Amino acid sequence: MSRRLLIGLVIALVGADANVAHADAADSPWSRGVTEDQKRAAKQLLEQGNQLMLVSKFKEAVPIYERALASWDHPAIRFNLVKALIGLDKVLEAADNLDKALAYGAAPLEDQVYNEALNYQRLLKNQIATIELRCDQAGVLLTLDGKQALACPGARDVRTLPGRHVLVGTAPGLLTESRDLTVLGGSRSTESVHLLGFAESPRRWAVWKPWLVVGVGAGIVATGVVFNVVARSNRDDLHARTEAGCSVRGCDPARYEELGLRALEDRVTAYNTISLVALGVGGAAVIAGGVLVALNRAPVLEARRVAVQPTTTSITVTVGGTF
């Protein structure tokens, strides 16, 4: 048995041959339409299941109790099934069957058995988390841990064990959404799912931000082009003045300085460097901005994560009563 349920079985099973007159009226909801032959068959199977429970053969007892219920769906028989399921640590199945066993209240059960069943219900509740699933879109399918949980539109309570679970919503033509959930035993939470279309999909950034990067990059590129034009103009001027001032006498360093050609050459070099840097940086910014624009058009769904620390509660099972 798992650590989730600490089970101490004290075998005092709901029997088939005890005082049942008050619970076996022909017009009672759990007996209506059930023949005497069906009742006898159910009681015989119940005793077989009880004998298996006495030696802790829970797995073998479960199908026997289920066959008994097929003949006569009596709350007391179902309560013994609950105990066998708890013995197998099938907490969710046990809780579902216990709800059915208590559907008619105390009437079909003796006081001791009914009070015991209520105690089980309280203890099992601490071992189970309840998630209320809601969605309002036709055609959406919600799955929890890969199993169908809700066909939308609608709402439904889903019981699950404490721990981590994955809720997924899918529908043709809509974006799939996945949520990681971690739930606590005894807790109740609500998950409302509304899938988005591609046109509604949230963006990574505000629309203007990637375009701002593109615009800034284009501005830097334009600046680089301007400096490149100025550098070329100055280079042409340098060549013309060098040819005019140095063609006859030549240009030693002193005369080169005297004619202002050194300063003009430095300007050409500086403008050309600025142009190359601006064109490189601006071009890179334009490319990066274009990538950001493209990425911003892609759908983005943020997975919701609900994180709570799961806990466990031990329960002791006492099997008792008469039927």
N, C-alpha and C positions, 0 to 999 in steps of 0.2 A: 504494500500500500504506500501511497505517496506521502510526503511530508505534509501535503495540504490537508489531509484528513487523518487524524489519529483515531483509529476505530477500536473500541473495546466492545466486543460482541457478548452480550449476556442473553443467551437464547431463551426467550419466552415468547414464542411467535404467536401471532394471531391465528388461532386454530379454527377448524371447520365444524366442530361438533359441540360448541359451547352455546351459551345463551344468546340466540340471535332472533328471538321472536319479535322484538321491537324493531329490528332492522330488516326483517324479511317480509314485510307486508307486500302483497301482490301489486298494490297500487303505488308503491314507492318508485321514484324515478329510476333507481338503480336495479329494480326487479321487474319493472313493467315489460311485458313481452317475453320474459325468460321462463322457459318451461322447467318443470321439476327435474326432468332428465338433464337439462343443461346445468342446473344447480348442483345436482349430484356429481356430474362430471367435473365441474369446477372445484367442488370441495375435495374430490379425490386428488386432483392435480395439485391443489393447494397443499394437501398433506405431503405429497411427494416432494414438493418444493421445500416445505418446512424441514423434512428429514435431511435434505441436502444442506440446508442452512445450518443444521445442528452440527455438521462436521465441516463447516466453513467452505462448502463447495458453492461459492456464490455464482461462478460462471455457469455451472450446470443448473442452478436454481432459476436463473433468469428466464430461459425459454419455457420452463415448466410453468412459472407464474404467468407468462404471457399467453400460454395456451389456456390456462384457467380463465384469464380475463377475456379471451375470445369466446368462451362459453358464457361467462357471467362477469360483466364489468362491475364488480362490487368494490367500493372504496377500501374495504379491509384487505381484500386480495391485493389491490394495487399498493397498499401501504407496505405489505411484505415485499413486493417487488422493489419498492423504494429502498428498503434496507439491503436487499441483495445488490442493488446498483451502487449504493454507498460503499458496500464491501469491496466493490470493484473500482472504487474511486471515480465512478462516472457521475460526477457532481451535477452536471447540467441535466442529464437524463433523469436523475433522481429528483431534482427540483421540479421538472416538468410533470413527472408522475405524481409527486406529492401535491401539486396544485390540483390535479384531477382527483386525487383521493380526498381532498378537502373541499371539493366543489359543492357538496351538499351540506357542508357544515358538520355539526356534531351528530346529526340524526342517525347516520348509518354506522356510527362507531360508538363503542363504550366510552365512558368519560375518561378512563385512564388512557385508552388508546388515542382518543382525540387530543388530550392534553400533550401526550407524547409527540403526536404528529405536529402540533403547533410548535413544540420545542425544536423539532427537526427543521421546520420551516425557518425559524429564526436563525438557527445555526448555519443552515445552508445559504441563507441570504448573505451572510458575511463571507462566503466563499465565492460569490458570483458578482460580477459587475453587469449592470444593465445599461445598454446604449440605446437611446431613442433615436432612430434614423428617420429623417424627414427629407423629402424632395418634392418639387412641384412641377417637374417637367415630364411630360409623357415620353415614353421611349427610353428613359434613363434607367440603367440597371446598376444597383449598388451591390458590391460583394464585400464580404468581410473575411479576410484570410483566404481568399480564393473561392469562397462558397457564396452562392446567391443569398442575399439578405433582404432585398426589397426591390420590387418592380414598381417604378414610379408612374404616376404621382401617388403619394400616400405617405403614411407614417407607420412605424412598427417598432416595438420594443424587442431588442435582441439581447439575449443573455450570453455572457461569455466568461471565461476564466480570467482572473487577474493576470496582468502582464502586458506584453506588447502585441499589438494587432495592426493590420493594414486594411484601411477602408479605401475602396476604389470605386469611382463612378465613371461609367462609360455610356456612350450613345453615338449612333451614326451622325456624322456631321458636326459633332461637338468635341471640344477638347477634353481629353481624359484627365481626371483629377485623382491624385493619390494622397492619402493622409496617414501619417504614422500616429497611432494612438497607444498610450500606455495607461491602463486603467487599474483602479484599486478595488479589491474585494469589498463588496457592500456598497459601492458607489453607484451613482446614477448620473449619466451625462447625456447631452443631446448633440447630435451632429446633423446640421442642415446642409444639404448639398445642392448647389445650383451650378450646373456646368456652363461654361462660356463658349460662345462661337468664336471663330477665328477673328472676326471683326471686333469682338468685344475684349479680346485677350489683353491683359495688362502688359505694359511695356516696361523694359528694364530702366529706362530713363525718360524724363520729360522729352517730348518730341524735339524741342528747340536745342537741347544740349548737343546731340551729335551734329546737328547742322551748324551749330556755333563753331565746333571744331573744324568742320569743312570750311566755313567762312573765314576763320582766322588763318587757316592754312592757305586758302586762296589769296588772302591779303598779303601774307608773307611772300608767296610766290610772285605776286604783282610787284612787290617792293624789290625782289631780286631781279625781275625783268627790267625795272627802271634803272637800277644800279648797273646792270649789264649794258644797257643802252648808253648810259653816261660813261662807263668805262671804255666802251668802244669809241665813243666820240672823242674822249680824251686821248685814247691811243692814236687815233687818226691825227689829232692835233699834234701829238708828240712826234709822230713820224714826219709830218709836214714841217714843223719848226726845226727838227733835227736836220732834215735835208736842206732847209734854207740857211741855217746858221752855221752848219758844220761841213758843208759840201766843199768849200774852198780851202778854209784854214784848218779844217779838222777840229775835233773837240777833245781837248784833254779834260781831266776832271774839273779843273778850275773854271775853264770856259763853259763846261757843261752846267756847272752850278750858276755861273754868271748869267747864262741865257735862261735860267729858270726851268731847264729841262729835267733836272733831278727831282724837283718838287712835283712837276707834272707826271713824271714816271712813277713816283710814290703814290700819287693820287690814283693813277691807273691801276696799280697793284692793289691798293686798298679797296677801290670800287669793285674790282674784279673778284676779290676775296669775299666781300660782303655779298655780291651777287650769287656766287657759288653756294655760300652758306645758306642764304635765304631760299634759294631754289631747292636745296636739299631738304632743309627743315620744313619749308612750306609744302613741298611735294609729299613728304612723309605725313604731315598733318592732314592733308587732303585725303590721302589713302586711308589713314586711320579713321578719319571722320566718315568716309564712305563705308568702311567696315562696321562702324558703330551704327550708322543709319540702317544697314542691312540687318544687323543683330536686333535692333530695336523693333523691327517689323515682325520678328519671330515670336510666337506665343510663349509666354512665361507663366507657369503656375507654381506658386509657392506651396510646398507641402506643409500642412498644419501638423504640428507636433504637440500633443497633450501629454505632459510628463508628470506622472504621480508615482510615488514609490509603492509597489504592491506589498501587501502584508498577508500573513496567513493566520488562521485561527484553528486550533485543534478542536475536534468535536468527538464526543464519545457516544456511540450508538448503543442504545439499550433496546432490544427487541422484546416486546411484551404485549400482553393483552389476550383477549379471546375473541373468537368469531363464531 
